[in-house]
Amino acid sequence: FSKLFIPFFLAMLFLGASLSAFSFFERSYPDIEGSYLLVGKSKRSASSYRGIVEINRVGDNYSLIWKISTSTTQAGIGIFQGDILSVAFYDLNDPEFTGVASFRLTDEGKLEGLWASSKGGQGKETLRPL
């Protein structure tokens, strides 16, 4: 009995772990692709800024483009899990300006988040679907 039980137990343990890992990656998430109105505020500035953000799915990842003004365009790559979109980004005009952002998808379909840059800045952004 014990000679058969141990291999059977190990096989079932492996199968259970495999199915758990598979289901982790196969979860379906809300569709966040599209155009968003951006309203943001830097901790360093008293004024807010506005722009447009385009989010496109690329395989299992997301590509983001921020158009904040005629002179500021940023690009990023992100992952979306549960209700959190995590993004690494850089400024197209200043490749040394890099950063990270983390957004939470609200029940209303907005993405609300915080960002931090390599130049010491931090701020808040809200993305509203257009």
N, C-alpha and C positions, 0 to 999 in steps of 0.2 A: 504494500500500500504506500509506504513512504517513498519508495523509489519512483513511483508514478506521480505521486502528489506534488513533489517539489518541481519537476519540469512543467507540469500542468499549471501550478500556481504561478511560476515565473512567466509562462506564456500569457496567462490571463492578466497579470500585472503589466506586462509590456503592451498588450492590446489595449488595456484601459488607459494607460499613459499616452499611447499613440492617438487614440480617439479624442482624448482631452485636448491634446496639442492641435489636432486637426480642427476640432470645433472652435478653438481659440482663433485660428486664422480664417475660418469660414463664416464668421458672424457677418450678418448684413447690417450695414449702417445707413442712416439717412443720406440722401443724395445732396451734397453740398456744392456741386458744380454750378457755376453761373457767375453773374456780375453782381457786385455788392457796392453800395454807397459806404464810403469810409468816413468816419468822424473820429479823430484822434486828438490826444493831448499829451505833450511831452512834459515831464516834471520840471524841466528847465525853462519852459516858456509859459507865459500867462495866456497866450492865445491858442486856440485849437486849430487843427488843420483838417482839410477835407480832400477826398479823392475817390477814385474808383479802384476796386480790386477785382481781378478776374481769377477764378479758381477753376482749374481743369484737372480731371482725373487722368493719371498716366500710369496704367497698370494698377498696382495697389497703392500708389503714392498720389500726391496732389502737387500740381504746379501752380504757383501763385505769382501774379504780376500786380504790383502796386503802382498806380499813376497818381502821384500826389500833387504835382504841379507840372508846368511845362518843362521844368529842369530836373525833376526828381522822379526816377523810375527805379523800382526795386524788384528783384526776382527772388523767388524762394522755392524750396521743395519741402513738402510736409507729409506727415502720416496722420491718419484719422482713426482713432480707436474709441469706442464708446461714444462719448459726447465731447471729446477733446481733440483738437487739431493742433499739432506741434509742428513748428516751422523753423527752418534755418534760412536766412536770407542775406542778400548783399545788394549794394547800390550799384546800378549799371554805370554810373558816372564816376564812382569812387569805390573800386573793388576792395579797398582796405576797410571800407565801412561795412561790417558784417553784423549779424545779430541773430537773435532767437525770439520767437513769439509763441505764445500758448493761448489758444482760444477755446472757449466752452460754447457749445451749441445750445441755445436756449429753446424753450418750448415754442417761442414765436418764430423760430428760424433764424434769429440773429446769431452772429458769432461775436462774443465779448471776450476781450483778452488783454494781456500785458505783453510788452516787448522790452528787450534790453539790447543795447548796441555795443560794439567793440570800442566805441569812443566815449563810453561811460554814460550814455543816455538811457533813460527809461521812460515808459509812458503807457497809456491805455489806448485801446482802439475798440470801436464797435463797428461791425460790418453788418449792414442791413441789405437783404436781398432786393434787387431792383425788379 
